[in-house]
Amino acid sequence: MGSLWLHCARVFHRAFAEGRIACAHFLRLDRRRLWRSDDPHRIAELAAQQITPNLKRSITMQVSRVFTPCILAFALFTFVACTEQKAETDKPRPVRTVIASPADIGQAMTQTGEVRPHIETDLGFRIEGRVASRVAEIGATVAKGDVLASLDERDVLNELRASEADLTSAISSAELAKATLSRQLSLYEKQIVAKARVDEADSNWRAAAARRDSAEIAVENAKRKVGYTNLRAEQAGIVTAVGANAGQVVSAGQMVVRLAATDDLDAVFDVSERVINISPPDIKVRVSLVSDPSVTVIGTVRDVSPTADPATRSYRVRVALPNAPAKMAFGASVLGEVDLPVGSVIALPASALTSASGAPAVFVVDRETKKLQRKEVSVARYSQAQVLVASGLQKGDTVVVAGVSKLRPDQIVAVDGAAK
């Protein structure tokens, strides 16, 4: 092949070297006669008169000697190039491949949310009155039994004193009625008084005893009301809101302090309908702090809102956080991660993906003919390193994973044994 190229080069050199012969014939014309006229047509006539038949024959032979080798050399160049290109085309191109193997892979989904207490209780006084003090502030941590606020207790203390006085009077009346009944019974046994006097004394004693019992209950209620003037925490927690200040008159049951329990926390997320539909009910959620991803806890779905938010069309999901770390305080931003079931997919390197008519595709090697086939595929998920193919491939297909931009359908390839 090298000697052929050398021969072609020599032919070109000889042809162009002899090109000056034809030019020399034209230079033999009498240029002085040509330059005497300014008319181009006249110059052409004078030049034609000076060219004799012998000169024409000589020029024709010289031109043939110049261009015939050029044409032959060009034909040789074309033949050599086509021969080498055909040789390169027929040679199988080595490719790297993988064997398609379906597997059940989950789709990772992340969602930001917020830590909130599972139970928030609105605490208020059980009686109406004027707020004397409120010691609980927003964010304060309280223990069970701590006083959060108190009412002015003067009115209930006066009510207690009145009840105690009524009780003393009722006790005295009951004791007197009992003594009277005892005397009437003694006289009746001696047949001094009639049976009607005994019955009347017995009725008076029973009425006095009932008034005494009622007075005792009134005293107990008055004492209980005195205890109601102090609002106490029913469980340990954190104050998240307040509804009244000192000096304000509140009604019974009005919210004065909102207390959130610290021993039961939830991570709250707003999730789309699609995720709700494909998520199993017993799915585990990995919850971590946005500010410190090393702080994590595994939670379970506690409840899902039955209706979607009218504005965002998302569903409120509460995830229980058992034994949540101390850093997961109320209001902390968290990241929830779950693996959603995708189904049976084929994982391929991202470099294997090409396109066919605008749709994703891959090159598959025919095992018998070693020719490439371009197959359209449906991709379930894209990532920086790989793609998950949901359909379009069969188990055991030999898929090209590198250099797909330089391949074409029906091209014969050689599968790299070390890479397949």
HUMO-V217971 format. One record per pair of residues at least 4 apart in sequence whose ideal C-beta (glycine too) atoms are under 7 Angstrom apart, sorted by sequence separation. I is the first residue (numbers start at 1). J is the second residue. If there is no record, write none. Layout:
I/J + I/J
This chain:
1/5 + 2/6 + 3/7 + 4/8 + 5/9 + 6/10 + 7/11 + 8/12 + 9/13 + 10/14 + 11/15 + 12/16 + 13/17 + 14/18 + 20/24 + 23/27 + 30/34 + 31/35 + 39/43 + 40/44 + 41/45 + 42/46 + 43/47 + 44/48 + 45/49 + 46/50 + 47/51 + 51/55 + 53/57 + 54/58 + 55/59 + 56/60 + 57/61 + 58/62 + 59/63 + 60/64 + 61/65 + 62/66 + 63/67 + 64/68 + 66/70 + 67/71 + 68/72 + 69/73 + 70/74 + 71/75 + 72/76 + 73/77 + 74/78 + 75/79 + 76/80 + 77/81 + 78/82 + 79/83 + 80/84 + 81/85 + 82/86 + 83/87 + 84/88 + 85/89 + 86/90 + 87/91 + 125/129 + 136/140 + 142/146 + 153/157 + 154/158 + 155/159 + 156/160 + 157/161 + 158/162 + 159/163 + 160/164 + 161/165 + 162/166 + 163/167 + 164/168 + 165/169 + 166/170 + 167/171 + 168/172 + 169/173 + 170/174 + 171/175 + 172/176 + 173/177 + 174/178 + 175/179 + 176/180 + 177/181 + 178/182 + 179/183 + 180/184 + 181/185 + 182/186 + 183/187 + 184/188 + 185/189 + 186/190 + 193/197 + 195/199 + 196/200 + 197/201 + 198/202 + 199/203 + 200/204 + 201/205 + 202/206 + 203/207 + 204/208 + 205/209 + 206/210 + 207/211 + 208/212 + 209/213 + 210/214 + 211/215 + 212/216 + 213/217 + 214/218 + 215/219 + 216/220 + 217/221 + 218/222 + 219/223 + 220/224 + 221/225 + 222/226 + 223/227 + 224/228 + 233/237 + 244/248 + 250/254 + 271/275 + 273/277 + 274/278 + 275/279 + 279/283 + 289/293 + 309/313 + 324/328 + 328/332 + 348/352 + 355/359 + 366/370 + 389/393 + 393/397 + 400/404 + 403/407 + 407/411 + 416/420 + 29/34 + 37/42 + 51/56 + 187/192 + 188/193 + 193/198 + 271/276 + 288/293 + 308/313 + 309/314 + 355/360 + 356/361 + 365/370 + 366/371 + 382/387 + 415/420 + 37/43 + 136/142 + 142/148 + 187/193 + 244/250 + 250/256 + 289/295 + 308/314 + 328/334 + 355/361 + 393/399 + 188/195 + 288/295 + 308/315 + 321/328 + 353/360 + 354/361 + 365/372 + 366/373 + 381/388 + 400/407 + 288/296 + 354/362 + 379/387 + 380/388 + 34/43 + 184/193 + 287/296 + 353/362 + 354/363 + 363/372 + 364/373 + 379/388 + 188/198 + 244/254 + 286/296 + 287/297 + 305/315 + 352/362 + 379/389 + 380/390 + 243/254 + 304/315 + 305/316 + 363/374 + 364/375 + 378/389 + 379/390 + 34/46 + 135/147 + 136/148 + 243/255 + 244/256 + 286/298 + 287/299 + 377/389 + 378/390 + 33/46 + 34/47 + 135/148 + 136/149 + 184/197 + 185/198 + 243/256 + 304/317 + 361/374 + 362/375 + 378/391 + 135/149 + 184/198 + 242/256 + 284/298 + 285/299 + 348/362 + 361/375 + 377/391 + 378/392 + 134/149 + 242/257 + 303/318 + 361/376 + 362/377 + 377/392 + 133/149 + 284/300 + 285/301 + 301/317 + 302/318 + 360/376 + 361/377 + 376/392 + 377/393 + 133/150 + 184/201 + 241/258 + 302/319 + 319/336 + 359/376 + 360/377 + 375/392 + 398/415 + 29/47 + 131/149 + 132/150 + 239/257 + 240/258 + 283/301 + 301/319 + 302/320 + 356/374 + 375/393 + 132/151 + 239/258 + 300/319 + 360/379 + 30/50 + 131/151 + 132/152 + 181/201 + 239/259 + 240/260 + 267/287 + 299/319 + 300/320 + 356/376 + 29/50 + 130/151 + 180/201 + 181/202 + 299/320 + 129/151 + 130/152 + 237/259 + 238/260 + 299/321 + 398/420 + 129/152 + 237/260 + 180/204 + 181/205 + 237/261 + 238/262 + 297/321 + 123/148 + 231/256 + 237/262 + 125/151 + 129/155 + 231/257 + 233/259 + 235/261 + 236/262 + 297/323 + 177/204 + 178/205 + 297/324 + 177/205 + 276/304 + 297/325 + 25/55 + 295/325 + 177/208 + 367/398 + 267/299 + 287/319 + 295/327 + 25/58 + 295/328 + 364/397 + 365/398 + 25/59 + 174/208 + 285/319 + 287/321 + 350/384 + 353/387 + 364/398 + 173/208 + 174/209 + 273/308 + 292/327 + 345/380 + 350/385 + 364/399 + 365/400 + 372/407 + 374/409 + 266/302 + 350/386 + 373/409 + 22/59 + 25/62 + 349/386 + 350/387 + 362/399 + 363/400 + 372/409 + 173/211 + 174/212 + 289/327 + 342/380 + 348/386 + 372/410 + 276/315 + 289/328 + 342/381 + 347/386 + 348/387 + 371/410 + 372/411 + 22/62 + 273/313 + 371/411 + 21/62 + 22/63 + 170/211 + 171/212 + 347/388 + 348/389 + 363/404 + 371/412 + 372/413 + 170/212 + 270/312 + 272/314 + 273/315 + 370/412 + 271/314 + 289/332 + 290/333 + 345/388 + 346/389 + 370/413 + 22/66 + 270/314 + 271/315 + 290/334 + 345/389 + 363/407 + 170/215 + 289/334 + 290/335 + 345/390 + 270/316 + 271/317 + 288/334 + 342/388 + 18/65 + 19/66 + 287/334 + 288/335 + 346/393 + 352/399 + 18/66 + 167/215 + 268/316 + 269/317 + 352/400 + 365/413 + 166/215 + 167/216 + 287/336 + 352/401 + 268/318 + 269/319 + 351/401 + 354/404 + 365/415 + 15/66 + 285/336 + 286/337 + 348/399 + 351/402 + 163/215 + 166/218 + 167/219 + 266/318 + 267/319 + 349/401 + 352/404 + 266/319 + 285/338 + 348/401 + 15/69 + 266/320 + 267/321 + 14/69 + 15/70 + 163/218 + 164/219 + 266/321 + 283/338 + 163/219 + 265/321 + 11/69 + 163/222 + 265/324 + 279/338 + 11/72 + 12/73 + 279/340 + 11/73 + 160/222 + 278/340 + 159/222 + 160/223 + 265/328 + 278/341 + 8/73 + 275/340 + 156/222 + 159/225 + 160/226 + 267/334 + 269/336 + 8/76 + 8/77 + 156/225 + 157/226 + 267/336 + 156/226 + 260/330 + 153/226 + 156/229 + 4/80 + 153/229 + 151/229 + 150/229 + 150/230 + 150/231 + 149/231 + 147/230 + 148/231 + 147/231 + 148/232 + 147/232 + 148/233 + 146/232 + 145/232 + 146/233 + 145/233 + 144/233 + 143/233 + 144/234 + 240/330 + 142/233 + 144/235 + 144/236 + 238/330 + 143/236 + 142/236 + 142/237 + 141/238 + 142/239 + 127/225 + 139/238 + 140/239 + 129/229 + 139/239 + 127/228 + 138/239 + 126/228 + 137/239 + 138/240 + 125/228 + 136/239 + 138/241 + 138/242 + 125/231 + 136/242 + 149/256 + 123/231 + 134/242 + 149/257 + 148/257 + 134/244 + 134/245 + 134/246 + 131/244 + 133/246 + 131/245 + 132/246 + 131/246 + 131/247 + 130/247 + 131/248 + 130/249 + 131/250 + 120/240 + 136/257 + 128/250 + 134/256 + 128/251 + 128/252 + 125/250 + 127/252 + 126/252 + 125/252 + 124/253 + 124/254 + 124/255 + 125/256 + 124/256 + 122/255 + 123/256 + 123/257 + 122/258 + 123/259 + 120/258 + 121/259 + 120/260 + 119/261 + 117/260 + 117/261 + 119/264 + 118/264 + 117/264 + 118/265 + 117/265 + 118/266 + 115/265 + 116/266 + 115/267 + 116/268 + 113/267 + 114/268 + 113/268 + 113/269 + 111/269 + 111/271 + 109/275 + 112/290 + 115/328 + 117/330 + 115/329 + 116/330 + 115/330 + 115/331 + 114/331 + 115/332 + 114/333 + 115/334 + 114/334 + 112/333 + 113/334 + 112/335 + 113/336 + 110/335 + 111/336 + 110/336 + 110/337 + 108/337 + 109/338 + 108/339 + 109/340 + 107/339 + 106/339 + 107/340 + 106/340 + 106/341 + 107/342 + 106/342 + 105/342 + 104/343 + 104/344 + 105/345 + 103/344 + 102/344 + 103/345 + 105/347 + 102/345 + 102/346 + 103/347 + 101/346 + 100/346 + 98/348 + 97/365 + 107/381 + 92/370 + 105/388 + 100/393 + 102/395 + 100/394 + 101/395 + 100/395 + 100/396 + 99/396 + 100/397 + 99/398 + 100/399 + 97/398 + 98/399 + 97/399 + 97/400 + 98/401 + 97/401 + 95/400 + 96/401 + 96/402 + 95/402 + 95/403 + 93/411 + 95/413 + 97/415 + 97/416 + 92/412 + 93/413 + 94/414 + 95/415 + 96/416 + 92/413 + 93/414 + 95/416 + 99/420 + 92/414 + 94/416 + 97/419 + 98/420 + 96/419 + 97/420
